[in-house]
Amino acid sequence: MLPAERASYVFGNPPFVGKKEQSAAQKADVMPLFAAIKGSGVLDYVTAWYLKAAPYIHGTRIRCAFVSTNSITQGEQVGILWGELLNRYHIKIHFAHRTFKWSNEARGMAAVHCVIIGFAHFDVNDKRIWDYENPDSEAHELKVHNINPYLIDAADVLITNRNTPISRAPEMNYGSFALDDGNYTLSETDREQILTENPNAEKFIRPFIGGKELLHNIKRWCLWLTDAQPSELRLLPAVLRRVEAVKEWREASNRETTKKLSLTPTSFAEIRQPATDYVAIPTLSSERRTYIPMAFLPAEVIASNQLYILPDATLFHFGILNSAMHMAWVRYTCGRLESRYRYSAGIVYNNYPWPDEPTDKQHAAVEGAAQAVLDARAQFPQSSLADLYDPLTMPPALVKAHQALDRAVDACYRKAAFTNDAQRVEFLFERYQQLTSLLPTETVKNRSRTQKG
């Protein structure tokens, strides 16, 4: 290896391999680097180049730059990778290209979403970000004061996984998880067959909604036997056959926890269904949408683990989460699957800085604007949320309602209007830094009370 005192630059285009796609040999390569880093199992292969470069350039004037998977600047990887680079090696980012699409000319190679990050052990005053309106567009250059690991002009703060919100907000969780080999999940045909044989089973068949069903108005059902009496089940052979299939499948599992669940075969593996109406948020949503589509669902609709659920949510909570302010936070902190948003409770929601003590007037304005969004949707009963939030087909009435909601939410944060998302996210990062650095640790962990509403 070239001695550091003889080097001026280190740059390259490391392989784009995610955590799940790494071969045994690649995992063995990174093990010495990752072993001492807590949570490193989620890191992409490219992070090894950063972790090798950091000690090599430490205490030198060497500049580095790597083309990288954009996931190292989003979601849970940021806190793990950049916590090491910032805290241990005092790395500073000098320039960055935000997410763009890199098309490989080789046959059969899919385009990947990349960033380019230039960094060193020393700081500079002249820092630049190249921004892209979308991954396919041309870049435009921005002069900035600082570039943090999320590639925005803000302080070098890191967002880590949390179990509860840092603000006064309802707690969010996944929906329920069946672990049933598909036996409790019913298509329309499955439902009809069961009811033809056992009409009395209808009370145990409930709508079952995941992200795909929520977005596209797809009908799906499940057997929900939580409150079923044994005497009732004995009279429903079509249901009992599925219970027996679940029991046998769980017993045959190689996982001890799944085997134990065979003792309670009528139950989902994880039950988190709220007893009240709730807001449902898909775990995955297209990056093309200006807003992640969310909806209020009644308690009788069972949410799957492909939804996040917010029980006891009010119109105020719904309004904040459906705003440009929240979406600005999502775009910079959310993990991605390809380029789609992979929403999360631990990273995105629990770290989101909600408005601090909005006035009654502000609170009412958000609620009124949120209801207007729901009313605008209701004008198009034949359209799915995917239809309504497609940028090509979003109705003008819904666009107008969301713009009014954006103004109402922005006003909860400050008097001066925000002119773009960059201003919003910079403000939110400052607010996040205040909440996490000034509050006692225990207070930050336990501030899970609901907002006024």
Buried (B, 14 or more C-beta within 10 A) or exposed (E): EEEBEEBEEBEEBBEBBBBEEBEEEBEEBBEEBBEEBEBBEBBBBBBBBBBBBBEBBBEBEBBBBBBBBBBBBBBBBBBBBBBBBBEEBBBBBBBBBBBBBBEEEEEEEEBBBBBBBBBBBBEEEEBBBBBBEEBEEEEEEBEBEEBBBBBBBBBBBBBBBBEBBBBBBBBBBBBBBBBBBEBBBBEEEBBEEBBEEBEEBEEBBBBBBBBBBBBEEEEBBBBBBEEBEEEBBEEBEBBBEBBEBBBEBBBEBEEEEBEEBBEEBBBBBBEBBBEEBBBBBBBBBBBEBEBBBBBEBEEEBBBBBBBBBBBBBBBBBBBBBBBBBBBBBBBBBBBBEBBBBBBBBBBBBBBBBBBEEBEEEBBBBBBBBBBBBBEBBEEBEEBBBBBBBBEEEBBEBBEEBBEBBBBBBBBBBEEEEBEEBBBBBBBBBBBBBEBBEEEEEEEBBEBBEBBEB
